[in-house]
Structures are given as structure tokens and as C-alpha cells.
């Protein structure tokens, strides 16, 4: 502290000056009856019994169940981060970041306990007031106040050939660095890529993505140098308002990666009136070969419908890590690739792959504790370990570190959905859609959230958005059936046959079948799940029972999800009691739909024992009870 205040003085002189100032301050406070400072030659402390803060008052209100006082305080504190505007160096800044995270998680747990108590007592208006105030303070509801930015895919003109994807590298670096700017929401690259190849004009893309600005650019790589050009464009007018150009040797783009992001941050901040702050520079690699392999692996990880892409992605990322085993971002990318293999390919070792992913995520965090997405991967794995409380804890930590990452935001929302806390989950799901509005997977969660809340029209709209973005319409069919439109629902579900072999994979080890047999099977499934006919339902229940007994993976989603949707309670609880893996996990969020026959599992007399067996009760006791079970019924 003495060095910070008197930087130009010698250390002994600065320390002596600080001690004298503190002693003088202590005497002045004592004259006013405030004996709060404790000063010695080695330390400075305050008497906590004589100090009161808005944070302490808020925590007291929450712990004493004074919801009206807590609501008032949260409204007063909305938009005010904890311990803000303190700049005393990197060490203190890191300490403050840790403290903020711990305090926010502590407040979140206290708020959720009080919300559960209010709901259990039937105090709905007070519950809703506190919930809205909490969301306003915690930041979820403030996303719409930010300016939106989309980074378009950069063009690469490469005179040298090869597989060095510098354009992708620049886009990734910009996305990461700009994502930390206050007041700026960077749209996910999945949504940008989905629209960038369309015939839409920039103003039309701006409207669909919900952004105000674009960054576009190009890389020209030649033998002597690499030329990077970037420009900021106003979405509504297609007008350029800022540009930058870098012409340097190739080594610059590895050794001075930080400067690329800082140039863009400086230009954007000036052009858009934003505060110049960003997240720490990521722990990357100095190896060009490892970085090239990493970029190729990351690209293939997202191409889930391309045959062989995911195993190849794992191979490339593992090769990169052999070159540089301290490449933290690559460990996180490899963790994600293992999860994608478990979810999107017909493999038998899904829990083992989840364990591999968790090991990679832990290695990434050992190297760089700021890897928020690595915590999201750990959250997935904890469900396979029947530890939902740990899963939610990891999801909360991931969100604290990377609140602007749509994948992280959705992981928190999905964890809450699995636990039946749909009202709390919905704002996070909606936030993920704002961050990545053209990614169909996000609308799956939105569809189920609205189904669970009884918003049937909204559920159908979300399901249709999912289908429009290329996701098979199984959830749309379920939503249409819940809304009573069984004929349309059966047709929607049956139409998913077009995706078999690409997005929808046959169960692991299943024999190839003819198109006619495939169509007959899906027709039976559609009528059983969506037809509203009890006989058709029972027929398909019998069929998935047979699949459970004969498939190499008896816990495959082709068994687990229909068991939940058709209210086949005994089979649904048996499957999830015995094995939760990344592919069947999403079926848990449909347990909380209060529409027959889906609700039959929740209404089953063995449901609470089932919930305790898979760890849900422990999570509810720690974080709050689900919407449909507002207090412990045991």
C-alpha cells in the first residue's frame, strides 16, 4: 500500500509515511468515538463490530427471511457491482475477483432459499418481487441494455498454402477479448456463421442477430508478412465508423496476439463510447504448429453432422497438446470435443468420455483458473456422478467467470431446468439466446422451459424456431401434442426421419435397417409420443422396454427421452437411477412438465426416493426446492 501511494519514495520512507498517516487517522476517528482502526508496524485491520455495509445489511435480510427489506436493497443496488472502482494493482484485482465470486454465490444461495420459502408459503406476489429484484441485481435482466456486436468470418488470402487458419485465430481472439467489455454483447460465432453465408444484407443480419455493429476483416498472408485489415460497421446503415490495419511478420500474430485485441478494444471503445476494460489475456501457446492444430480441431468440433469430424477433432487437439502440454485453451477444447463425441456419435463409452472431458477440464483450470467453460464441462460430468449439487456449483462458477459466453449461460440454465427450477432457469436460457440467437440448440431449452411453465403457445413458437434453424423437431412435436394439436404433432415428429444418419444417430451397435423399417419405427414413435392415443402410447412403451433390454447402451436417449415424454415412470426412473450420461441427460428437464402423460413420473409415489437416489434432493436442500415441489414433502 505504501508503494502504491508514494511510488517515487524509497520503501522505508514510504512505509514510515503510511504508518504516520494511519496513526493520525486513528486518532481523528477516536476523537469522534470511532475506535475502528487497529494499526501496527506490520498490518492494518478494522473492527468488524463497528462497521456496517450495504452487503452486510443485504445478507442479514436474506438470512433472517426479511424478503421485503431484501427486495428493497436489491432494487437500490441494481447495476452496482461488488467492490467496484478499486484499482490498486493486479494482485489486489485478482483477490477482489475471487471475493466477488464467493460473495455472489453466497448471495445466490441465500436468495434461492428465501424464494423457495416464499413460494412454499403461497406468498406469490412477494416471491415474484424478490425474484425480479434478484435478477435485476445479478445481471441477467440487464443484457438487453448492452450494445450488440457480431464479428463476421474474416477472409483469408493465403499465398503460401497450408493449414494455418490465421483468419479464424483473429476472430477467436477478438471474440474473447471484446466479450469482456462493459456494455457490449458479442454474439456467438455459431449464430454469426449461420447467417453470414446467407443472402441477407448487413442491416437484415443486424435485425436478426439483435446487434448494432459488425466487425469484418481479412488476412492476406504472403512470404514476407501478414496483412490484417479490420473495420467497424454500423448495422442499421452499413456505414464504416472505424478501421485498423496491421502489416507485420507472421511471428507478430503469435507473439503479439494481445495487441490485436487491444487495438480493436481501443477503437471500439472510442467509436461506441464504451469503457476500456476486458478479460485477462488467455493462456494460449507460443507454438505455431500447436496453434494451427488447435484451430483445426476447434473447427471440426462444431461440425457435428460431418461424418468422422469429431474423432478427427480429438486427434488434432491431442496432437497439439503433445507439442505444448501447457496450452490451457486447448485442454478446454479437448474436453468439449470429448463431450461432443459422447453426445453426437453412437459410442458406448459415454460416461468414460465424460470422465476424460472432466480430466481435461481440470488440467485446463490448473493452467488457467479463468477458464469458465472448463467449469461448465465439469458441471456436465457431475451429473454423471449423481452429484447435481456439485454440477450447479460448477455451473455458477462458470457463469461468474464468463457471463457473456452463451454456452456457459445455457449450461447454468440447463442445470436449473434439470433440477425443476424452471422459473429461475428461464432468464438464463433467454440470455443465451440473446448471446447466440441463431443457434437452434438454445431454442430446445426455451421450448422445454415454456412447456414446464405451461406457456404452450410460447413453447410451440420456440420449437418452430428450433426447427427453422435445422434442429430435428422432436421437442416441437412434444409441444404441439401438449397443446392438443396431436395430428400436427405426429407429422412433425415423423418428419425427423430426414435427419436419421446425420444429426440423429442410430443407437450404438444397432444393425442397419431399411428405409421402410426406419419409417415404420418413427411412425410408431410419433403416434406413441404425440398421438394422444393410450393404445399407441402403450405400444411404444412396450417397444422401448424391449430396446432397453436389447440395446448395447440400454440408457441411450432413444429409450430415456420417450420414457419421460410418455410418462413411463418405472422405465424412466430405472434408466436415470442406473446411468446418467451426456447424451440422455437432457431428458431430465422434461420431468417437470405438468401435462399428461409426461407428468406421470413426477406424480409417481416413488419419485422422491428416485430424486434422492440421483442426488437431486441434496441439491434442493442446498439451493432451493423446485417450482412444482416448493417444500420437502417427506
N, C-alpha and C positions, 0 to 999 in steps of 0.2 A: 504494500500500500504506500509506503514511504517513497519508493522508487517511482510509482505512478504519479504521485503528487509533485514531487520535486525531482524530476528526471535528470536535471542538469547538475545536481549536487552529488558530492561523494556519499557513498552509502551510510557511513557513520553519522555524517552531518544530517542527512535526510531522516534517518531513524530518530535522532535526537529532536529534530524539529517536530516530527509526528508525535512523539511522546509528550512534548510540551503542549502542543495543541490539544491533545486528548485530555491531559490533566486540567487544562484551563476549561475545556468544555464540561468536564465532570463537575468542577466547582460551580460553574454557572448553573448547571442543572440542579445541583444540590441546594443552591440558594432558593430555587423555586420549589423545593420539596420533592424533586425527582431524582432519587438516587438509583439511576438505572444503569450507569456505566460501570464496568469493572475493568480497570486498566492496570497492566503490569509491564515489565520490560519485554515480555515475550508474546503477550496476547491481549486481545480486546474482546470483551463479551458484554452482553446486555442481560439484565434481569428479566426473564420472560414473564414473571408475575406482574410486572408493571407495564408491559407492552400489550397493546391491543391492535389488531389489524382487521381489515375487511375480510381477509381469508379466514382468520380465526372465528370471526362472527358467523361467517357462512358455514364453516364446518360444525360449529356449535348448533346452529339452527337445524342442519340436516341430522345431526346425531340425536338431537332432542325432539325430532319429528315436528318441528315448527315449520310446516310447509309454507304458510303464508309469508313468514319472515324470509325463508329461503327463496321463495319466488320473487319477492321484492328485491332482495340483494342481487340475484342473478340478472334481473332486468336492469338494475343500476350498473352492473359490471359488464354488461354485454359489449363485446368488441374490445375489452381491455384484457390483454394477455397478462399472465402472472409474471411479476418481477420484470416489467418491461423497462426499456430505456436505461439500462445499466451497461456501460461499456468500459470495462476495466481490464481488458486483455483476453486472450484466447483461453487461458486456463480457467478463469472465472466464468467465461461464457459457456464452456463445456460443462462446468459444475452446475450452472443455472439451468442449462438444458435438461440435465438429469433430474434436478429438483422439480422443474416444471412437469416433467413426465410423471414423476411419482405423485405429485400433488393432484394432477389432473385425473390420474387413475383412482386415487383415493376418493376424490370428489365424485367421480362417476359411480363408484360402488355405493357410496352413501346415498346419492341421488336415486339410484335404481332401487335400493331397499325402501326408501321412503315412498317412491312411486308405487311399488308393489303393495305397501301398507295402505295407501290411499285407495287403490283400486279394490283391494280386498274389503275395505270398509264401505264401498259403494260411494265414495266421495269423488265422483267423476269430474265435476267442474274443477275442483281443487287439483285433482290429478292432472287434468289437461293443462291447467295454468302453469303448474310446476314443470311439466314435460316441455311445454313450449318455451318457457324461460330457460330451461336447461339447454335445449337445442340452440337457442339464440346465443347463450354464453359459450357453449362448447364449439361453436363454429360451423356446424353442419348447415344451418339455415342461412349462413352469410355467403355461401358460394355464389349465389345469383348476383351479388353486388360486385363481383370481380369482372374485369375485362377479360374477354376470351381471346386466345391466340392459338392458331394452328400452324404447325411447321410442315410445309409441303415437302414431299420427297425431293431431294436435291438431284440434279442431273450430274452424271459423271462422264466426262470425255477423257478417255484413257489411251494415250499413245503407246503405253508400254505393255498393255495387256495384263494378264494375271488376275488374281482374285483378291486384290487389296481394295476393299469396299470403303474408300475414304468418304464418299458421299454419305453412306449410312452412318459412318463414325461421327461425322459432323452433326448430322441430325440428332443422333443419340445424345451427344454431348450438350447440344443446345437444349434439348428437351429436359435433360436432367438439371442443368444449371438454371434455366429460366423457370422451371417448375417451382423454385423456391422464392420467387419474387412475390412480395406482398401485393395483393390487389390484382394478380394475374393468374388466370386459369389456363393451363396449357392442355389442349385436347389430346387424348391418347392417339398414338400413331395407328392403331387398328382402324379407328374411325376415319382418320385422315386418308389412309391408303384406300379405304373402301370408296371414298368419293373422288379422290384425286384422279382416278382412271376413268371417271365418268365424263360426260359431255357438258357438265354443269359449268356455268360461268363462276368467277370468284364471288360475286355478290350472292348468287344462288347457293354456293357452298357455304358462305358465311352464315346464311339464314339456317341451313340445315344443321350445321355444326354448332350454332349459337355462339359465334365468335365475332369480334370486332376487327381483328387484324390477322394477317398472314405473314409468315416469313418464307421466302422462296430463295433458291440459290443454285449454284452449280460449282462443280470441281473440274478443273482442267489439269490433268497430270501428264507431264512431259518428262524428258530425260533430265532436264536441269532443275525443274522446280514444279511446284503445285500452286495453282492459282485458285483461290476461293473467292467467290462473289456472293454477297447476301443483300437482300433488300426487304424492308418492312412495307407492307401494303395495307391500306385501309380497305376493309372488306366491303363496305357498302358502295364505295366509289371506284374501287380498283386503282386508287391513286397511290403512287410511291411517296412515302414520307421519310424514309431513311435508307441509307445504303452503306455498305462497307466492302472493302476488297483487301485480301491478303495474298501476297505473292512471295512465297518463301520456299526453301528447300524442303524436301519431303520429311526430313527429320523433325522439322518445326512442328508438324502436325501431331507428332508423338511427344516430343519433349516440351512443347509449349501449348498443350491442349487447353490448359486453364485459360490462356489468353484469348482463345477463340470465343469461349463463353463470356469472358469479361467484356470483350468488345461489343458483343451483342447486348449484354446487360446494360452497358453504359448508353448505347444508342437507343435502346428501347425505353430505358428509364427517362431519358430526356424527351423522347418523342411522345410518350404516353403519360408522363407525369407520375411515374412510379418511384417508390423508394428503392434505392440500390442495396438490396440485401439478397443473398442467395444461400443455398445449402452448401455445405463443405464440398470441396473437390473430391470426386470419387477415387477410391483406391483402384487404379487401373493397372497397366503394365507398361514397362519400357520396351518390351519385345514386340517388334513389328509382326513377326510370324505368329506369335500367340494372339495378338490383337486381331489379325486377319482371320484366324481360325475361330476366334470368339464371335466376330461379326457374322461369319457364315453360319455358325451354329445357332446364333440368336435368330437369324432369318428363317432357318429351317424349322425351328421350334414353333413358329407361328403358323406354319403351313401344315395344319393337322390333317387336311384332306389329301395331301400328296403322298402317295404310297412310298414307304421307306424313308420319308423325310425325318421322322422323329428319331429312329435309331441312328441315322446318319448325324443328326444334330448332337446326340450324346457322344458319338465317336469324335466329332470335331472339337467339342468342348473339352473332352478328356485329353485330346492331343494338346490343346492349348495349355492345360494345367500341367502337363508333363514338362512343357517348356518353362512355364512360370507358375510354380505351385502356390505363390503368394498373391495371385490375381483374384482379389475378393469378388469383383463383379462376375467373374467367370464361374466361381463356385456357386453364386446365386443363380446364374443362368443354367448351370448344370442341374441344380436342384429343381428348377422349373421344368426342364426337359424330362427329368425322371417322372415328375407328376403327370406331364402330358402323355408320356408313354403308358403310364398306368391307366389313364382315363380314356385315351383315344385309340388305343390299339388292343387287339384281342389277346392280351397276355394273361398268364396265370399267376404271376408273382406280384400282385398289386400291392399287398402290404409290404413285401420286401422292397419294392421300388420306392414306396413311401419312406421306409427306413433309410434307404440310400439318399433320397432327397433331403431328409432331415439331417443326415450326417454332412452333406454338402452345405446346407444352410448354416449349421453350427460352425463349420470351418470358415465360411464367409464372415460370420459375426466375430469369430476370433480375430480375423484380419482387419475387419472394419465394423465396429458396433453400430454404425449408422445405416446398415443395410436393412431398411424397413421391410422390403419384400421378402428377405430371408426369414423374418419373423412370421410373415404370412404363410410361408411354406411350412414352418414349424407348427403353425395353427392347424393346417390340414392334417399333419401327421398325428397330432394329439388326439384327434377324433378316432383314428385307427387304433389308438391305445386306450380307448374308452375313457378319455380324460377331457370332457367338454369344458370344464372349468379352466384347465390349462390352455385349451385351444382358444378360448375367449380372451384369456390374459395375453397370449401372444398376438392375437388379432388387434387388441387395444394398443399394444406396444408398437406394432407395425404402423398403425394409423397415426400414432403420435409422431413417429419419425417421418412418415411420407403421406401426409393427408391429401396431397394433390395427385397421388398415384391411384388411378381408377381401379387397378387390380387389388390394391391394398384396401381401398374403401369398400369394394364389393366383398372382400374376404370378411371384413368386420360385419357387414350387413348379412352375409350368408350365415355366419356363425350365430348371429342373433335369431335368424329365421329357423335354423335347425333347433334352437332351444325354445321356440314358440314365442319369442319376444318380437312379434311382428310389428307392433306399433313403434317400437324403438328402432327396428331394422329399416323400416321404410325410408326415413330420411337419408340413410347411408346408401341405400340402393338408388334412390333418386339422384344423390350426389354423384355416384359412379356413372350414371347415365349422362349427367351434365359434363363430366370429365371425358367421357368416351361415348358420344351419342349415337354412333353408327356401328356399335359392336352388339350383335344380336344376343350374345350370351347374357348381357346385362338385363335385357328385357325378359328373359326367363325368370330371373329373380323378382322382377317387378310384377310379372303376371301372377306368380305364386303369392307374393305379398298381398296383392289386392284380393286374390281368392280367399286368403286366410282372414282378411278383414271384411269379407262379404261385399266388396265393391266389384260386382260381377261385370258390369259394363267396362270398367277400367281394366279388369283382368283380361277381357277379350281384346280390348284395344292394344294392350301390351303384348299379348300373344300374337296379334296380327303384325305388330312391328317386328317381333322376333322372326316371323316367317318371311316378311318382306326383306329382312337382312340376311336371309339364307340359312336360318336355323330350322331343322325339322319341326313340324307343328304339333308334336305330341302334347305339349302344355296348352297350346291353343285349343286342341280338341278337348282336353280335360276341362278347360274354362268354358267352352261352348256347351258342353254337357252339363256342367254345374248351373249354367244359365237357363237350362231347359231346352236348348236347341239341339236335340240328340241327332237328328238326321244330318245336319251340317257337321256336327262333331265327329260322327262316324266317318264321313267323307274326308274331313281334314286329317284325321288320324291315319286313315288308309293311304292318303297321298304321300305319307312319309316313306312309302316303298321306293320312291325315286332316289332316296338318299342311302339305301342299303348298299354297303360295299365302299362307301366314301366316308360320309360323316357318321352314319350308323353302321357299326361293325357287327358281324355275327359274333355270338358268344365264343370264348376261347375253346378251340378244339372241336367246334361244331362242324359237321360234314356239310359240304356244298349241297345246296338244294336247287331244284329247277325254279324258274321264274313263276311257274304256276303254283308250286308248293309255297313259295315265298308269299305270293299274293293271297293264297288261302289262309296262311298263318296270320298275316296282318289284318285280313278281313275279320277273322275270329277275334283278334286282339281289339280291333276298333269297336266291334259290336259289344264285346265284353266290358270294355272300359268306358265307352262313351254312349252306348245304345240305350241305356236306361231300362233294359230288359233283364229281369232276375235270372231267367234261364240262361241267357247268353253270358251273363256275369259268371254264373256257376260253371258253365262250360270252360270259360277261360281260366277261372280259378283252378279247376282240375288240371288244365294243361300246364300252368306254371308250377303246380305242385310236382308234376311229372318232370318238368325241366329242372327243378330244384334237386330232384333225386338222381338225375342222369347227367347233367352238365359237369364238365371238368371244374368249372367255377360255379358252385351251387349258390353263390352270393352275387352273381352277376346282376347288373341293373335290369336285364330283361326279366328277371324274377322279382327283384326287390321293388322296383318302381310300380309295376302293375299291382303287386300285393298291397301296397299302400293305397293306390288310387281306387281299387275295388273293395277296400275295407276287408281284405282277407287277413284278419287280425293275427291269427295264430302264425301264419306263414311270415307276415311282415315282422312280427316280434322275434320269431325264431331266427330269421336271416340276420337282423341287426344285432341280436344278442350274441351271435356266434362270430360275425365278422363285419366290421365297417371298413371299407376301403375307398380310395379316392373316386372310383367310378360309381359306386352305389350310394355314396354319401348324400348327394342332392335329394334323394327320396325322402330324407328326414324332414325337409321343410314342408312337405305336403301332409304330414301327420296332423297339422294344425288347421286344416280346412274343415269348417263346421257344416259340411254338406254331405248328405248321404249319397253313396255308401262310404265315402272317404273317412268320415268321422267315426266309423265303427271301431277302429283301432283305439282312438282316444277314449272312447266310451267303454272299452273292454275292461272288465273288473281286474284284469292282471296288468293294466297299463302302468300303474305307479310302480309296481315291482319291476317291470321292464325298464322304466325310466331310471330306476335306481341301479339296476344291473349295468346299464351302459353309461352311467356317470352323470346323467342329466340332473338328478336330484341334488347332487353335490354342487353343480354349477348354479342351480336355482337358489340354493341356500346361501351361496356366496354373492351372487349378482342380482338376485331378484327372480320372482316366480313368473311363469309365462302368462300371456294375456288370458288364456282360457282356464288357467288354474291359478287364480290370484293369491291363494294361500295354501299351505300344506294341508291336504285333505286326510292325511293318515291319522 
